[in-house]
Amino acid sequence: MYRKTKNNLFQTYRDIGPYLGLGTQLAATIVLMFFLGNWLDEKYGLYPVLTILFSFLGGAAGLYNFIKTTLELNRKKKSEKHKE
C-alpha cells in the first residue's frame, strides 16, 4: 500500500515538474523588461513612456512563452499516453 502511494506521488511530481517554473518565468520576464524600460527612460529622459512600453512588451512575451510551453508539454504528454 505504501509503495503504491509513494509511486503515485513520484509520478505526480514527474507530471507537474515541467509546469512549476512557468509562473516564475512569466514574472521574471515582466520584471526584467520593466527595469530595462525604467533604465532606458532614465538614460533618455522619456519617463514613463519606455517603462510602460517595455512592461507591456514583457507581459506579452512572457504570456506567449507561457502558452507555447504549456501547449508543447500537453502535446508531448498526449503523445506519450497514446504510445502506452
mmCIF file as gemmi writes it, N, C-alpha and C atoms, coordinates in Angstrom:
data_model
loop_
_atom_site.group_PDB
_atom_site.id
_atom_site.type_symbol
_atom_site.label_atom_id
_atom_site.label_alt_id
_atom_site.label_comp_id
_atom_site.label_asym_id
_atom_site.label_entity_id
_atom_site.label_seq_id
_atom_site.pdbx_PDB_ins_code
_atom_site.Cartn_x
_atom_site.Cartn_y
_atom_site.Cartn_z
_atom_site.occupancy
_atom_site.B_iso_or_equiv
_atom_site.pdbx_formal_charge
_atom_site.auth_seq_id
_atom_site.auth_asym_id
_atom_site.pdbx_PDB_model_num
ATOM 1 N N . MET Axp A 1 ? 0.82 -1.194 0 1 0 ? 1 A 1
ATOM 2 C CA . MET Axp A 1 ? 0 0 0 1 0 ? 1 A 1
ATOM 3 C C . MET Axp A 1 ? 0.863 1.257 0 1 0 ? 1 A 1
ATOM 4 N N . TYR Axp A 2 ? 1.862 1.292 0.901 1 0 ? 2 A 1
ATOM 5 C CA . TYR Axp A 2 ? 2.73 2.453 0.983 1 0 ? 2 A 1
ATOM 6 C C . TYR Axp A 2 ? 3.513 2.653 -0.306 1 0 ? 2 A 1
ATOM 7 N N . ARG Axp A 3 ? 4.014 1.556 -0.867 1 0 ? 3 A 1
ATOM 8 C CA . ARG Axp A 3 ? 4.812 1.645 -2.089 1 0 ? 3 A 1
ATOM 9 C C . ARG Axp A 3 ? 3.967 2.177 -3.242 1 0 ? 3 A 1
ATOM 10 N N . LYS Axp A 4 ? 2.72 1.737 -3.327 1 0 ? 4 A 1
ATOM 11 C CA . LYS Axp A 4 ? 1.846 2.196 -4.394 1 0 ? 4 A 1
ATOM 12 C C . LYS Axp A 4 ? 1.564 3.703 -4.265 1 0 ? 4 A 1
ATOM 13 N N . THR Axp A 5 ? 1.325 4.162 -3.056 1 0 ? 5 A 1
ATOM 14 C CA . THR Axp A 5 ? 1.092 5.583 -2.816 1 0 ? 5 A 1
ATOM 15 C C . THR Axp A 5 ? 2.355 6.387 -3.13 1 0 ? 5 A 1
ATOM 16 N N . LYS Axp A 6 ? 3.495 5.85 -2.732 1 0 ? 6 A 1
ATOM 17 C CA . LYS Axp A 6 ? 4.765 6.524 -2.97 1 0 ? 6 A 1
ATOM 18 C C . LYS Axp A 6 ? 5.026 6.647 -4.476 1 0 ? 6 A 1
ATOM 19 N N . ASN Axp A 7 ? 4.762 5.588 -5.231 1 0 ? 7 A 1
ATOM 20 C CA . ASN Axp A 7 ? 4.953 5.633 -6.679 1 0 ? 7 A 1
ATOM 21 C C . ASN Axp A 7 ? 4.008 6.637 -7.334 1 0 ? 7 A 1
ATOM 22 N N . ASN Axp A 8 ? 2.763 6.701 -6.852 1 0 ? 8 A 1
ATOM 23 C CA . ASN Axp A 8 ? 1.808 7.676 -7.393 1 0 ? 8 A 1
ATOM 24 C C . ASN Axp A 8 ? 2.267 9.091 -7.116 1 0 ? 8 A 1
ATOM 25 N N . LEU Axp A 9 ? 2.834 9.328 -5.933 1 0 ? 9 A 1
ATOM 26 C CA . LEU Axp A 9 ? 3.331 10.649 -5.583 1 0 ? 9 A 1
ATOM 27 C C . LEU Axp A 9 ? 4.492 11.039 -6.499 1 0 ? 9 A 1
ATOM 28 N N . PHE Axp A 10 ? 5.424 10.121 -6.719 1 0 ? 10 A 1
ATOM 29 C CA . PHE Axp A 10 ? 6.549 10.396 -7.612 1 0 ? 10 A 1
ATOM 30 C C . PHE Axp A 10 ? 6.061 10.67 -9.038 1 0 ? 10 A 1
ATOM 31 N N . GLN Axp A 11 ? 5.084 9.906 -9.489 1 0 ? 11 A 1
ATOM 32 C CA . GLN Axp A 11 ? 4.528 10.114 -10.829 1 0 ? 11 A 1
ATOM 33 C C . GLN Axp A 11 ? 3.868 11.488 -10.926 1 0 ? 11 A 1
ATOM 34 N N . THR Axp A 12 ? 3.175 11.888 -9.881 1 0 ? 12 A 1
ATOM 35 C CA . THR Axp A 12 ? 2.541 13.207 -9.869 1 0 ? 12 A 1
ATOM 36 C C . THR Axp A 12 ? 3.588 14.305 -9.963 1 0 ? 12 A 1
ATOM 37 N N . TYR Axp A 13 ? 4.662 14.183 -9.183 1 0 ? 13 A 1
ATOM 38 C CA . TYR Axp A 13 ? 5.731 15.18 -9.247 1 0 ? 13 A 1
ATOM 39 C C . TYR Axp A 13 ? 6.388 15.207 -10.623 1 0 ? 13 A 1
ATOM 40 N N . ARG Axp A 14 ? 6.551 14.047 -11.238 1 0 ? 14 A 1
ATOM 41 C CA . ARG Axp A 14 ? 7.111 13.998 -12.592 1 0 ? 14 A 1
ATOM 42 C C . ARG Axp A 14 ? 6.185 14.682 -13.589 1 0 ? 14 A 1
ATOM 43 N N . ASP Axp A 15 ? 4.88 14.542 -13.391 1 0 ? 15 A 1
ATOM 44 C CA . ASP Axp A 15 ? 3.916 15.149 -14.307 1 0 ? 15 A 1
ATOM 45 C C . ASP Axp A 15 ? 3.851 16.663 -14.168 1 0 ? 15 A 1
ATOM 46 N N . ILE Axp A 16 ? 3.913 17.171 -12.936 1 0 ? 16 A 1
ATOM 47 C CA . ILE Axp A 16 ? 3.769 18.617 -12.743 1 0 ? 16 A 1
ATOM 48 C C . ILE Axp A 16 ? 5.098 19.361 -12.767 1 0 ? 16 A 1
ATOM 49 N N . GLY Axp A 17 ? 6.194 18.653 -12.692 1 0 ? 17 A 1
ATOM 50 C CA . GLY Axp A 17 ? 7.514 19.274 -12.644 1 0 ? 17 A 1
ATOM 51 C C . GLY Axp A 17 ? 7.786 20.302 -13.732 1 0 ? 17 A 1
ATOM 52 N N . PRO Axp A 18 ? 7.532 19.973 -14.993 1 0 ? 18 A 1
ATOM 53 C CA . PRO Axp A 18 ? 7.825 20.937 -16.048 1 0 ? 18 A 1
ATOM 54 C C . PRO Axp A 18 ? 6.986 22.213 -15.972 1 0 ? 18 A 1
ATOM 55 N N . TYR Axp A 19 ? 5.845 22.16 -15.314 1 0 ? 19 A 1
ATOM 56 C CA . TYR Axp A 19 ? 4.964 23.328 -15.23 1 0 ? 19 A 1
ATOM 57 C C . TYR Axp A 19 ? 5.34 24.271 -14.09 1 0 ? 19 A 1
ATOM 58 N N . LEU Axp A 20 ? 6.129 23.805 -13.126 1 0 ? 20 A 1
ATOM 59 C CA . LEU Axp A 20 ? 6.382 24.58 -11.921 1 0 ? 20 A 1
ATOM 60 C C . LEU Axp A 20 ? 7.157 25.875 -12.183 1 0 ? 20 A 1
ATOM 61 N N . GLY Axp A 21 ? 8.041 25.89 -13.127 1 0 ? 21 A 1
ATOM 62 C CA . GLY Axp A 21 ? 8.847 27.079 -13.379 1 0 ? 21 A 1
ATOM 63 C C . GLY Axp A 21 ? 8.203 28.099 -14.302 1 0 ? 21 A 1
ATOM 64 N N . LEU Axp A 22 ? 7.062 27.774 -14.875 1 0 ? 22 A 1
ATOM 65 C CA . LEU Axp A 22 ? 6.453 28.67 -15.861 1 0 ? 22 A 1
ATOM 66 C C . LEU Axp A 22 ? 5.992 29.994 -15.246 1 0 ? 22 A 1
ATOM 67 N N . GLY Axp A 23 ? 5.424 29.956 -14.074 1 0 ? 23 A 1
ATOM 68 C CA . GLY Axp A 23 ? 4.985 31.193 -13.419 1 0 ? 23 A 1
ATOM 69 C C . GLY Axp A 23 ? 6.153 32.101 -13.087 1 0 ? 23 A 1
ATOM 70 N N . THR Axp A 24 ? 7.237 31.499 -12.641 1 0 ? 24 A 1
ATOM 71 C CA . THR Axp A 24 ? 8.433 32.266 -12.327 1 0 ? 24 A 1
ATOM 72 C C . THR Axp A 24 ? 9.016 32.888 -13.586 1 0 ? 24 A 1
ATOM 73 N N . GLN Axp A 25 ? 9.016 32.144 -14.683 1 0 ? 25 A 1
ATOM 74 C CA . GLN Axp A 25 ? 9.498 32.682 -15.955 1 0 ? 25 A 1
ATOM 75 C C . GLN Axp A 25 ? 8.662 33.868 -16.408 1 0 ? 25 A 1
ATOM 76 N N . LEU Axp A 26 ? 7.364 33.752 -16.293 1 0 ? 26 A 1
ATOM 77 C CA . LEU Axp A 26 ? 6.454 34.824 -16.686 1 0 ? 26 A 1
ATOM 78 C C . LEU Axp A 26 ? 6.731 36.07 -15.856 1 0 ? 26 A 1
ATOM 79 N N . ALA Axp A 27 ? 6.812 35.917 -14.543 1 0 ? 27 A 1
ATOM 80 C CA . ALA Axp A 27 ? 7.056 37.057 -13.662 1 0 ? 27 A 1
ATOM 81 C C . ALA Axp A 27 ? 8.431 37.672 -13.917 1 0 ? 27 A 1
ATOM 82 N N . ALA Axp A 28 ? 9.435 36.831 -14.107 1 0 ? 28 A 1
ATOM 83 C CA . ALA Axp A 28 ? 10.789 37.332 -14.337 1 0 ? 28 A 1
ATOM 84 C C . ALA Axp A 28 ? 10.877 38.123 -15.637 1 0 ? 28 A 1
ATOM 85 N N . THR Axp A 29 ? 10.202 37.671 -16.663 1 0 ? 29 A 1
ATOM 86 C CA . THR Axp A 29 ? 10.217 38.389 -17.94 1 0 ? 29 A 1
ATOM 87 C C . THR Axp A 29 ? 9.61 39.779 -17.785 1 0 ? 29 A 1
ATOM 88 N N . ILE Axp A 30 ? 8.492 39.869 -17.097 1 0 ? 30 A 1
ATOM 89 C CA . ILE Axp A 30 ? 7.836 41.162 -16.907 1 0 ? 30 A 1
ATOM 90 C C . ILE Axp A 30 ? 8.709 42.089 -16.07 1 0 ? 30 A 1
ATOM 91 N N . VAL Axp A 31 ? 9.261 41.576 -14.981 1 0 ? 31 A 1
ATOM 92 C CA . VAL Axp A 31 ? 10.079 42.402 -14.091 1 0 ? 31 A 1
ATOM 93 C C . VAL Axp A 31 ? 11.343 42.883 -14.797 1 0 ? 31 A 1
ATOM 94 N N . LEU Axp A 32 ? 12.017 41.989 -15.518 1 0 ? 32 A 1
ATOM 95 C CA . LEU Axp A 32 ? 13.236 42.393 -16.222 1 0 ? 32 A 1
ATOM 96 C C . LEU Axp A 32 ? 12.962 43.441 -17.296 1 0 ? 32 A 1
ATOM 97 N N . MET Axp A 33 ? 11.874 43.264 -18.024 1 0 ? 33 A 1
ATOM 98 C CA . MET Axp A 33 ? 11.536 44.25 -19.059 1 0 ? 33 A 1
ATOM 99 C C . MET Axp A 33 ? 11.141 45.591 -18.43 1 0 ? 33 A 1
ATOM 100 N N . PHE Axp A 34 ? 10.468 45.549 -17.274 1 0 ? 34 A 1
ATOM 101 C CA . PHE Axp A 34 ? 10.135 46.772 -16.56 1 0 ? 34 A 1
ATOM 102 C C . PHE Axp A 34 ? 11.401 47.54 -16.195 1 0 ? 34 A 1
ATOM 103 N N . PHE Axp A 35 ? 12.383 46.837 -15.609 1 0 ? 35 A 1
ATOM 104 C CA . PHE Axp A 35 ? 13.61 47.506 -15.207 1 0 ? 35 A 1
ATOM 105 C C . PHE Axp A 35 ? 14.427 47.976 -16.4 1 0 ? 35 A 1
ATOM 106 N N . LEU Axp A 36 ? 14.397 47.243 -17.489 1 0 ? 36 A 1
ATOM 107 C CA . LEU Axp A 36 ? 15.076 47.69 -18.704 1 0 ? 36 A 1
ATOM 108 C C . LEU Axp A 36 ? 14.436 48.972 -19.222 1 0 ? 36 A 1
ATOM 109 N N . GLY Axp A 37 ? 13.107 49 -19.268 1 0 ? 37 A 1
ATOM 110 C CA . GLY Axp A 37 ? 12.407 50.204 -19.7 1 0 ? 37 A 1
ATOM 111 C C . GLY Axp A 37 ? 12.665 51.377 -18.777 1 0 ? 37 A 1
ATOM 112 N N . ASN Axp A 38 ? 12.708 51.126 -17.478 1 0 ? 38 A 1
ATOM 113 C CA . ASN Axp A 38 ? 12.97 52.179 -16.499 1 0 ? 38 A 1
ATOM 114 C C . ASN Axp A 38 ? 14.38 52.74 -16.678 1 0 ? 38 A 1
ATOM 115 N N . TRP Axp A 39 ? 15.346 51.842 -16.893 1 0 ? 39 A 1
ATOM 116 C CA . TRP Axp A 39 ? 16.728 52.276 -17.097 1 0 ? 39 A 1
ATOM 117 C C . TRP Axp A 39 ? 16.851 53.123 -18.373 1 0 ? 39 A 1
ATOM 118 N N . LEU Axp A 40 ? 16.199 52.665 -19.456 1 0 ? 40 A 1
ATOM 119 C CA . LEU Axp A 40 ? 16.242 53.435 -20.704 1 0 ? 40 A 1
ATOM 120 C C . LEU Axp A 40 ? 15.53 54.784 -20.555 1 0 ? 40 A 1
ATOM 121 N N . ASP Axp A 41 ? 14.445 54.82 -19.796 1 0 ? 41 A 1
ATOM 122 C CA . ASP Axp A 41 ? 13.756 56.086 -19.541 1 0 ? 41 A 1
ATOM 123 C C . ASP Axp A 41 ? 14.665 57.074 -18.826 1 0 ? 41 A 1
ATOM 124 N N . GLU Axp A 42 ? 15.379 56.6 -17.813 1 0 ? 42 A 1
ATOM 125 C CA . GLU Axp A 42 ? 16.295 57.484 -17.085 1 0 ? 42 A 1
ATOM 126 C C . GLU Axp A 42 ? 17.437 57.943 -17.98 1 0 ? 42 A 1
ATOM 127 N N . LYS Axp A 43 ? 17.898 57.056 -18.838 1 0 ? 43 A 1
ATOM 128 C CA . LYS Axp A 43 ? 19.027 57.39 -19.717 1 0 ? 43 A 1
ATOM 129 C C . LYS Axp A 43 ? 18.631 58.433 -20.762 1 0 ? 43 A 1
ATOM 130 N N . TYR Axp A 44 ? 17.426 58.314 -21.337 1 0 ? 44 A 1
ATOM 131 C CA . TYR Axp A 44 ? 16.993 59.203 -22.406 1 0 ? 44 A 1
ATOM 132 C C . TYR Axp A 44 ? 15.976 60.249 -21.961 1 0 ? 44 A 1
ATOM 133 N N . GLY Axp A 45 ? 15.588 60.257 -20.703 1 0 ? 45 A 1
ATOM 134 C CA . GLY Axp A 45 ? 14.673 61.257 -20.176 1 0 ? 45 A 1
ATOM 135 C C . GLY Axp A 45 ? 13.255 61.161 -20.733 1 0 ? 45 A 1
ATOM 136 N N . LEU Axp A 46 ? 12.776 59.982 -20.976 1 0 ? 46 A 1
ATOM 137 C CA . LEU Axp A 46 ? 11.45 59.792 -21.551 1 0 ? 46 A 1
ATOM 138 C C . LEU Axp A 46 ? 10.443 59.241 -20.548 1 0 ? 46 A 1
ATOM 139 N N . TYR Axp A 47 ? 10.756 59.307 -19.272 1 0 ? 47 A 1
ATOM 140 C CA . TYR Axp A 47 ? 9.921 58.678 -18.244 1 0 ? 47 A 1
ATOM 141 C C . TYR Axp A 47 ? 8.479 59.104 -18.371 1 0 ? 47 A 1
ATOM 142 N N . PRO Axp A 48 ? 7.516 58.25 -18.335 1 0 ? 48 A 1
ATOM 143 C CA . PRO Axp A 48 ? 7.379 56.81 -18.135 1 0 ? 48 A 1
ATOM 144 C C . PRO Axp A 48 ? 7.089 56.044 -19.421 1 0 ? 48 A 1
ATOM 145 N N . VAL Axp A 49 ? 7.374 56.63 -20.573 1 0 ? 49 A 1
ATOM 146 C CA . VAL Axp A 49 ? 6.985 56.022 -21.846 1 0 ? 49 A 1
ATOM 147 C C . VAL Axp A 49 ? 7.591 54.634 -22.034 1 0 ? 49 A 1
ATOM 148 N N . LEU Axp A 50 ? 8.9 54.521 -21.931 1 0 ? 50 A 1
ATOM 149 C CA . LEU Axp A 50 ? 9.556 53.237 -22.182 1 0 ? 50 A 1
ATOM 150 C C . LEU Axp A 50 ? 9.289 52.225 -21.066 1 0 ? 50 A 1
ATOM 151 N N . THR Axp A 51 ? 9.104 52.701 -19.843 1 0 ? 51 A 1
ATOM 152 C CA . THR Axp A 51 ? 8.78 51.784 -18.748 1 0 ? 51 A 1
ATOM 153 C C . THR Axp A 51 ? 7.454 51.082 -19.03 1 0 ? 51 A 1
ATOM 154 N N . ILE Axp A 52 ? 6.457 51.836 -19.428 1 0 ? 52 A 1
ATOM 155 C CA . ILE Axp A 52 ? 5.149 51.261 -19.734 1 0 ? 52 A 1
ATOM 156 C C . ILE Axp A 52 ? 5.236 50.354 -20.962 1 0 ? 52 A 1
ATOM 157 N N . LEU Axp A 53 ? 5.894 50.84 -22.009 1 0 ? 53 A 1
ATOM 158 C CA . LEU Axp A 53 ? 6.013 50.074 -23.245 1 0 ? 53 A 1
ATOM 159 C C . LEU Axp A 53 ? 6.724 48.74 -23.007 1 0 ? 53 A 1
ATOM 160 N N . PHE Axp A 54 ? 7.846 48.779 -22.319 1 0 ? 54 A 1
ATOM 161 C CA . PHE Axp A 54 ? 8.609 47.558 -22.081 1 0 ? 54 A 1
ATOM 162 C C . PHE Axp A 54 ? 7.888 46.623 -21.115 1 0 ? 54 A 1
ATOM 163 N N . SER Axp A 55 ? 7.121 47.173 -20.167 1 0 ? 55 A 1
ATOM 164 C CA . SER Axp A 55 ? 6.338 46.324 -19.259 1 0 ? 55 A 1
ATOM 165 C C . SER Axp A 55 ? 5.298 45.532 -20.037 1 0 ? 55 A 1
ATOM 166 N N . PHE Axp A 56 ? 4.578 46.213 -20.942 1 0 ? 56 A 1
ATOM 167 C CA . PHE Axp A 56 ? 3.594 45.503 -21.757 1 0 ? 56 A 1
ATOM 168 C C . PHE Axp A 56 ? 4.261 44.515 -22.711 1 0 ? 56 A 1
ATOM 169 N N . LEU Axp A 57 ? 5.395 44.911 -23.267 1 0 ? 57 A 1
ATOM 170 C CA . LEU Axp A 57 ? 6.136 44.01 -24.141 1 0 ? 57 A 1
ATOM 171 C C . LEU Axp A 57 ? 6.601 42.775 -23.372 1 0 ? 57 A 1
ATOM 172 N N . GLY Axp A 58 ? 7.086 42.955 -22.154 1 0 ? 58 A 1
ATOM 173 C CA . GLY Axp A 58 ? 7.5 41.834 -21.314 1 0 ? 58 A 1
ATOM 174 C C . GLY Axp A 58 ? 6.329 40.934 -20.961 1 0 ? 58 A 1
ATOM 175 N N . GLY Axp A 59 ? 5.167 41.541 -20.683 1 0 ? 59 A 1
ATOM 176 C CA . GLY Axp A 59 ? 3.972 40.757 -20.39 1 0 ? 59 A 1
ATOM 177 C C . GLY Axp A 59 ? 3.543 39.923 -21.583 1 0 ? 59 A 1
ATOM 178 N N . ALA Axp A 60 ? 3.568 40.543 -22.761 1 0 ? 60 A 1
ATOM 179 C CA . ALA Axp A 60 ? 3.171 39.82 -23.975 1 0 ? 60 A 1
ATOM 180 C C . ALA Axp A 60 ? 4.152 38.687 -24.285 1 0 ? 60 A 1
ATOM 181 N N . ALA Axp A 61 ? 5.445 38.975 -24.18 1 0 ? 61 A 1
ATOM 182 C CA . ALA Axp A 61 ? 6.458 37.948 -24.453 1 0 ? 61 A 1
ATOM 183 C C . ALA Axp A 61 ? 6.374 36.82 -23.428 1 0 ? 61 A 1
ATOM 184 N N . GLY Axp A 62 ? 6.194 37.165 -22.166 1 0 ? 62 A 1
ATOM 185 C CA . GLY Axp A 62 ? 6.084 36.151 -21.125 1 0 ? 62 A 1
ATOM 186 C C . GLY Axp A 62 ? 4.844 35.289 -21.292 1 0 ? 62 A 1
ATOM 187 N N . LEU Axp A 63 ? 3.728 35.919 -21.633 1 0 ? 63 A 1
ATOM 188 C CA . LEU Axp A 63 ? 2.49 35.18 -21.834 1 0 ? 63 A 1
ATOM 189 C C . LEU Axp A 63 ? 2.585 34.272 -23.062 1 0 ? 63 A 1
ATOM 190 N N . TYR Axp A 64 ? 3.211 34.773 -24.122 1 0 ? 64 A 1
ATOM 191 C CA . TYR Axp A 64 ? 3.416 33.956 -25.318 1 0 ? 64 A 1
ATOM 192 C C . TYR Axp A 64 ? 4.243 32.716 -24.981 1 0 ? 64 A 1
ATOM 193 N N . ASN Axp A 65 ? 5.339 32.913 -24.25 1 0 ? 65 A 1
ATOM 194 C CA . ASN Axp A 65 ? 6.196 31.786 -23.868 1 0 ? 65 A 1
ATOM 195 C C . ASN Axp A 65 ? 5.449 30.815 -22.964 1 0 ? 65 A 1
ATOM 196 N N . PHE Axp A 66 ? 4.654 31.337 -22.035 1 0 ? 66 A 1
ATOM 197 C CA . PHE Axp A 66 ? 3.869 30.508 -21.12 1 0 ? 66 A 1
ATOM 198 C C . PHE Axp A 66 ? 2.898 29.617 -21.895 1 0 ? 66 A 1
ATOM 199 N N . ILE Axp A 67 ? 2.147 30.206 -22.81 1 0 ? 67 A 1
ATOM 200 C CA . ILE Axp A 67 ? 1.156 29.455 -23.586 1 0 ? 67 A 1
ATOM 201 C C . ILE Axp A 67 ? 1.839 28.447 -24.508 1 0 ? 67 A 1
ATOM 202 N N . LYS Axp A 68 ? 2.899 28.88 -25.193 1 0 ? 68 A 1
ATOM 203 C CA . LYS Axp A 68 ? 3.62 27.995 -26.107 1 0 ? 68 A 1
ATOM 204 C C . LYS Axp A 68 ? 4.187 26.787 -25.372 1 0 ? 68 A 1
ATOM 205 N N . THR Axp A 69 ? 4.801 27.011 -24.229 1 0 ? 69 A 1
ATOM 206 C CA . THR Axp A 69 ? 5.386 25.913 -23.464 1 0 ? 69 A 1
ATOM 207 C C . THR Axp A 69 ? 4.317 24.976 -22.923 1 0 ? 69 A 1
ATOM 208 N N . THR Axp A 70 ? 3.217 25.532 -22.434 1 0 ? 70 A 1
ATOM 209 C CA . THR Axp A 70 ? 2.13 24.703 -21.914 1 0 ? 70 A 1
ATOM 210 C C . THR Axp A 70 ? 1.535 23.826 -23.006 1 0 ? 70 A 1
ATOM 211 N N . LEU Axp A 71 ? 1.292 24.398 -24.174 1 0 ? 71 A 1
ATOM 212 C CA . LEU Axp A 71 ? 0.749 23.606 -25.275 1 0 ? 71 A 1
ATOM 213 C C . LEU Axp A 71 ? 1.716 22.511 -25.712 1 0 ? 71 A 1
ATOM 214 N N . GLU Axp A 72 ? 2.996 22.836 -25.736 1 0 ? 72 A 1
ATOM 215 C CA . GLU Axp A 72 ? 4.008 21.852 -26.123 1 0 ? 72 A 1
ATOM 216 C C . GLU Axp A 72 ? 4.081 20.708 -25.114 1 0 ? 72 A 1
ATOM 217 N N . LEU Axp A 73 ? 4.047 21.04 -23.825 1 0 ? 73 A 1
ATOM 218 C CA . LEU Axp A 73 ? 4.092 19.997 -22.797 1 0 ? 73 A 1
ATOM 219 C C . LEU Axp A 73 ? 2.844 19.128 -22.838 1 0 ? 73 A 1
ATOM 220 N N . ASN Axp A 74 ? 1.688 19.739 -23.068 1 0 ? 74 A 1
ATOM 221 C CA . ASN Axp A 74 ? 0.448 18.962 -23.166 1 0 ? 74 A 1
ATOM 222 C C . ASN Axp A 74 ? 0.459 18.048 -24.385 1 0 ? 74 A 1
ATOM 223 N N . ARG Axp A 75 ? 0.98 18.546 -25.507 1 0 ? 75 A 1
ATOM 224 C CA . ARG Axp A 75 ? 1.068 17.725 -26.718 1 0 ? 75 A 1
ATOM 225 C C . ARG Axp A 75 ? 2.02 16.544 -26.491 1 0 ? 75 A 1
ATOM 226 N N . LYS Axp A 76 ? 3.136 16.796 -25.827 1 0 ? 76 A 1
ATOM 227 C CA . LYS Axp A 76 ? 4.091 15.735 -25.535 1 0 ? 76 A 1
ATOM 228 C C . LYS Axp A 76 ? 3.477 14.695 -24.602 1 0 ? 76 A 1
ATOM 229 N N . LYS Axp A 77 ? 2.711 15.154 -23.6 1 0 ? 77 A 1
ATOM 230 C CA . LYS Axp A 77 ? 2.071 14.24 -22.654 1 0 ? 77 A 1
ATOM 231 C C . LYS Axp A 77 ? 1.021 13.376 -23.365 1 0 ? 77 A 1
ATOM 232 N N . LYS Axp A 78 ? 0.261 13.983 -24.282 1 0 ? 78 A 1
ATOM 233 C CA . LYS Axp A 78 ? -0.75 13.225 -25.036 1 0 ? 78 A 1
ATOM 234 C C . LYS Axp A 78 ? -0.096 12.156 -25.904 1 0 ? 78 A 1
ATOM 235 N N . SER Axp A 79 ? 1.003 12.513 -26.562 1 0 ? 79 A 1
ATOM 236 C CA . SER Axp A 79 ? 1.667 11.549 -27.438 1 0 ? 79 A 1
ATOM 237 C C . SER Axp A 79 ? 2.262 10.4 -26.638 1 0 ? 79 A 1
ATOM 238 N N . GLU Axp A 80 ? 2.721 10.672 -25.423 1 0 ? 80 A 1
ATOM 239 C CA . GLU Axp A 80 ? 3.248 9.606 -24.568 1 0 ? 80 A 1
ATOM 240 C C . GLU Axp A 80 ? 2.119 8.681 -24.118 1 0 ? 80 A 1
ATOM 241 N N . LYS Axp A 81 ? 0.938 9.234 -23.854 1 0 ? 81 A 1
ATOM 242 C CA . LYS Axp A 81 ? -0.184 8.411 -23.44 1 0 ? 81 A 1
ATOM 243 C C . LYS Axp A 81 ? -0.65 7.506 -24.579 1 0 ? 81 A 1
ATOM 244 N N . HIS Axp A 82 ? -0.601 8.008 -25.806 1 0 ? 82 A 1
ATOM 245 C CA . HIS Axp A 82 ? -1.036 7.201 -26.954 1 0 ? 82 A 1
ATOM 246 C C . HIS Axp A 82 ? -0.049 6.083 -27.243 1 0 ? 82 A 1
ATOM 247 N N . LYS Axp A 83 ? 1.211 6.257 -26.881 1 0 ? 83 A 1
ATOM 248 C CA . LYS Axp A 83 ? 2.225 5.209 -27.093 1 0 ? 83 A 1
ATOM 249 C C . LYS Axp A 83 ? 2.007 4.037 -26.154 1 0 ? 83 A 1
ATOM 250 N N . GLU Axp A 84 ? 1.454 4.318 -24.971 1 0 ? 84 A 1
ATOM 251 C CA . GLU Axp A 84 ? 1.274 3.254 -23.955 1 0 ? 84 A 1
ATOM 252 C C . GLU Axp A 84 ? 0.218 2.31 -24.328 1 0 ? 84 A 1
